[in-house]
Amino acid sequence: MYDDIPLPDGFYLAVTAFLGLVLGSFATALAYRVPRDISILKKTRSACTSCGRNLTAPDLVPLFSWIALRGRCRGCGAKIGWQYPLIELGTLSLCLAFYFRFGFQPPQIFFFFALAPMVAAIVAIDFEYKIIPDSLNLAILGAGIGMLAGNALQSPDAVGFIVAKGGEGLAAAILYVAVSLGLRQAIMIWRKKDALGWGDVKFFAVAGFWLGLNPDSAAYLMLVAGLIGIFLAIVWQKIRKEAEFPFGPAILLAFIAMLLWQGPVFLLQ
């Protein structure tokens, strides 16, 4: 554990901040590429989407390049969307929140860090396209499985840990799907329209796997998601003048709140 390493807390905070910025840059790539079906593994130079100019190192410093360039391309002067620094800042904030809540505890902290850019990218994509891509849902599930396996290796009984914690996560995923499907059907009967997309339902399953069978978590997740959703709906209708709004960001923010409150079911104590 990091407490056994003779390094000051400031070092781990600096590492967290650095990783948060780097992962924030990765989150912007996810937010741009995933909805356009561009492989994130494809090795292509980052370029201005307006003039096609390849970006150099001074253009690619997360958050600070956008500030230094005043949100414009160094070559053509075209505006660079404000959503990119917001995604980077959001990812950094998540990494810092996980660090302050759970400490720099390997291996689980690295899976928390892996979770951050996925969440930030999904929020950005859902706001713009009103979808939650299956690939990112699976990536968040994969981060949970990775944390489960990593923590199991550090427990006295790895197999027992996986069976107990993994089994609870799987059962919770099924329960969360059932509840979200019931809620979806009820809203369709009541309001005669689909208020929960299939991406939302799939994310509820992923959230259940992370949070486990704690009834308080399930109840508060629904409550907090609903309250955030109402707030976002009001703001969305005032700004975008659209009746339909993406509910995914509300679910993800509620999920993060529950993680920070109780921790994942496979948390290493």
N, C-alpha and C positions, 0 to 999 in steps of 0.2 A: 504494500500500500504506500501511497505517496507520503504518509506521515513518517515512514521509516527513512526517507531520503532527505539528507541534510541540505535542503534548498528552501529559501524563503517563500512564503505564500505569494509574494509579489511576482515571483518567477512563474508560478502556475497561472496566475491571473494574466500575465503578459502572454503566455502561451495560448491561453483560452481566447484572448482578444485577437491574437494573430490568426489562429485557426478560424475564429468566427468571421473575420474579414475574408479569408481565403475561401471558406465555404459559402460566404455570401456571394462571391463572384461565381462560384459553381451553381448556386441557386438561380442566378440571373440567366446562366446558360440553359439550365433546365427549363425555366419559364419561357425562354424564347424557342428552344429546340423541340421540346416534347410535343406541344400542340401542333407543330409544323411537321411532325414525323421525321425530324432530322436526328440521326443517331447521336447520342451524347458521346459515344466512343469514336466517332469519326474525327480524324485528326485534320482539322481545318483551322487556318489562321483566323483569329477574331478580326472582323472588319466592320467598317461603318456601313450601316444598312442603307444609307442615302447615296454615298459616293463610291463605296466599295473599297476605300483605302484600308490597307492592312494596318491594324493598330499595333503600336510599339509599346515597349515596357512602360514609359511614362503615361500612356493612355489607359493602362490596365490596372493601376493601383486601386484596389477596391475602395469605394466611397470617396477617397481623397482626389482621385483623378477627375471625377465628375464635378467636385467642388472647385478644383483649380481651373478647370476648363469652363466653368460656369454653365455646365449642362449643354455644351456644344461640341461638335466634332472639331478636332484641331485642324483638319484639312479643309472641309467644305463649310464649316460653320453651322451645319444642320443641328437642330435641337436633338438632344439625347433625352429620352423619356425619363421623367422624374420617378417612374416606377422602379428603375434599376437601382438607384441609391437606396430607395425605400426597402427593396428586397434585401440588399446587402446589410442595411441597418437592422432590419428585422431578424435576419439570421444571426448577426452578432449579438443582438439582445437576447435571443433564445439561448445561445451558447453561454453567455454570462449568467443568465437565470439558472441554467442547469448547474453551472459551476458553483454558484453561491448556495444553491439548494442542496446539492448532493456531494459537493467537494470534488477534488480531482482524484477520483477513485478508479484506477484501471481495473478491469477492462470496461466497466459499464459506462464511464464518462465518454468514451470514444463512440459508443453507440448512441448516447444522447446527442453528441455532436453530429453524428451521421443523420439523426432525425431532423435536426434544425433546418438544413437547406431543403429537405423534402417538404416540410410543412410550409416554409416560406414560398416555395415554388408553387405548391398547390393553391395557396391563397391567391397568389398573383394570377394563376391560370384561370381559376374559377371566377374571379372578378371580371376577367376579360372575355372568357369563352363560355362561362357557365358549365364547365365540366370538371370532373376530377379524374384524371387519366388513370387507367388501371395499372400502368407501369409504376406510377408513384405510390399508389396504394400498396402494391406488392413490395416496393422498396422499403416502405415504412414497416410492413410486416416482416421483411427480411432483417431489418435492424433490430426488431424485437426478438426474432429467433436468434440472432447473433448474440444479443445480450443474455438471453436465456442460456445459450451454450457456454458463453464465456464465464458467466457467474457459476454455472454448474461445475466447471472445471476447478473452481476455487473453493467449492463447498466440500465438506467431508464425505458426502454421498452424492456423487455426480448423477448417477442414474435415478436415485430417489428424488433429487432436486428437479430433474427434467420431467419425470413422471408427475410429480405433485404440481409444480408451477406451470409446466407446459400443458398438463391436463386441465388445470383451472383456466388458463388462458384460452384454450380451445373451447371449453364449455361456455365461457363468457362470450366468445366470438359468436357462437351459435345463438346464445340468448339475446345479444345485442341486435343481431340480424332479425330475429323474430319480433323483437319489440319495435324496431325501426320499420319493418314491413307492416306491422299492425298499425303504426302511426301513419304511415304512407297511405294505407287503404282507408283509414278513418278520415284523413284530410280529403282524399279524393271523393269520398261519399258526401262529406260535409260541404266542401267548396267546389266540387265538380271539376277539380283540376289537380294536376300532379305537382305537389309541393316539394317532394323529396325525389331527387334523381337517383338512378341506380348507382352512380358514383358515391352519393351520400350514404346509401345503404351499405355499400361495400366498405366505406370508411368506418361506419359504425362497427362492423365486424373487426376491423383492424384495431380500433380503439378498445373493443372488448378484450382482444388478445393481450393488449398492453396493461389494461386496468384490472382484469380479473373479475371475480364474482362479488366484489364488495357492493352491497346494495346501495350504500350511500353514494358511491362513485357513479353508479348508473343513474340514480335519481338526480344528483346534482349535475351530471353531464347533460341530461335532457333539459333541466331547468335553466342552467347557465347558457346552453346553446339557444334555447328559446328566447331568453332575455336579450342576448347579443343579436339574435336574428331579428327581433322586433326593432331594435335600435338601428341595425344596418338597413332594414327595409325602409324605415322612415327617411334615413339619410339618402338611400339609393333613389327613392321616388322623388325627393326634392332636387337632387343633383342630376340624375339621369332621366327623370320623367318616365320611368318604366315601371309597370305594375309588377313584373316578375323580377326577382333578384336572386343572386346566388346564395344559397344557404350554407354551402360548404365552409366558407371562412368562419361562420359562427360555430360550427361543429368542431373545427380544428382548434379555435381559440379556447373553447370549453375543454377540449381534450388536453391541451397544454396546461390549463388551469388545474385539472384533476391530477395530472402527472406531478405538477409542482406541489400540490397539496398532499397527496398520499403516496406518490411514487408508483412505479410499475409493479405488477404482481411478482415479477422475478427480480426485484431489487435485492442486491447483496447487502445484508446488514453489517 
